[in-house]
Each structure stands twice: as C-alpha cells, then as structure tokens.
Amino acid sequence: TQLLEQSPQFLSIQEGENLTVYCNSSSVFSSLQWYRQEPGEGPVLLVTVVTGGEVKKLKRLTFQFGDARKDSSLHITAAQPGDTGLYLCAGGAIIQGAQKLVFGQGTRLTINP
Amino acid sequence: GAGVSQSPSNKVTEKGKDVELRCDPISGHTALYWYRQSLGQGLEFLIYFQGNSAPDKSGLPSDRFSAERTGGSVSTLTIQRTQQEDSAVYLCASSWDGPMLNTEAFFGQGTRLTVV
C-alpha cells in the first residue's frame, strides 16, 4: 500500500495554465517536503512545511500543508516549460519505530510550449 | 565534495552476477540513505545510515541486498545474484542530521542498473 498518494500521476498542460497537484494520506506527518526531479538527476528539495495549515510561496509555486497534517498541495500559476519534471511529496513519519522519510509515487508534469 | 556522487552512473549486468554501487556523500553529512526508483514510480526506501551504523534497514527487499558504510563517509550497496526485477535507478542521499524529517536531503544523480 502507498502511504502517500499523489494525484494526478500524469499531467500535461499548455504553457500559461494553472495546475494543482495533491498529496494525500490517512496518516499524520510531522512535516511534508516537496521535491522536483528532472530526467537523469536526483530529486531536489523545493520546500518543507511543518505546521498544519502552513502556506509557503516560491515564486509561482504555492505549497499548502493541511490543517490535520495529513495532506498537502502544490499549486503552480502560469506554468512554464521549465516547470516540467517529476514532483514528489515526502512525509516524515515514525514507521515501525523508526523515523523515515516516505515518498509518494510522484506526479509527472509536462508543460507544453 | 560539492555534492553527493554516485558511481557508476550506468551499470549493465547479467542475471546472476553481483554488483556494487558506490555513494560518496557530502563531506560532514552524518546521515546517508539509499532509495530505489523503478520506471514511473516514486522512491522506495532501502536503508538508512547514521554514521557507520544502520538503524533502519527495513527497506532492503531481500537478503541478496546489503549495504555498508565506512569511516562515516562512503557507502556501498551490494546486490548479489542479480535478478531482472532489480533493474532500477538506485539513488543515494545524505543530510546533516539524523532522520531527514525536517532537514534537506541532497541526492546524487543515481546509478541506473539494468539486469539482462
């Protein structure tokens, strides 16, 4: 079973459109991170949210952590081709007594010029 | 070094052979992680090191997989008697603190393993 469910798994839109990617779980997380991975590279951290209800903005990207700390969303305004990549959410949790960062399956985003 | 370095970047091996994958973390990072990424999938946790010890190796898929870390730095992931289902990109990450719940993880570029 996937602890973190991301939706949609694939998204292809035109340049200039807005989009939202979701990361949901039935578990509570101490924090949630969003990473972006480009082909042939490792994931790179975009943001960490730690407080329920927290909203962080990174230029055209807006990240929100759910009030109950079980979900998060990433909203991109006026998407650009440079936003293309695999977006991964990751939650910090205690699993089987060990602290671990658990990743979702990712949303593969394509922005068409 | 400036970043996390993994070698080789690509490895093609015959089914049944053993392979070793290497990770050089960022200097001074105490925590080191191995993840596996299959095509179209997210990251699958394999093992976590704090210094030279591995407090969490729960993600290793079978006893054919093992990993070690020496000198609190370089780590080697070994896969014995490789199978085709082992084909994936193996990613290494390091961070300053312990379990990277609130700290940034820095990833290497990965080793793409293909078992034929």
Interface residues (C-beta under 8 A of the other chain):
Chain A: Q2 L4 Q6 S30 S31 Q33 G40 E41 G42 P43 V44 L45 T48 V50 L88 A90 G92 A93 Q96 A98 Q99 K100 L101 V102 F103 G104 Q105 G106 R108
Chain B: V4 Y33 Y35 G40 Q41 G42 L43 E44 F45 Y48 P55 D56 S58 L91 A93 G98 P99 M100 L101 N102 E104 A105 F106 F107 G108 Q109 G110
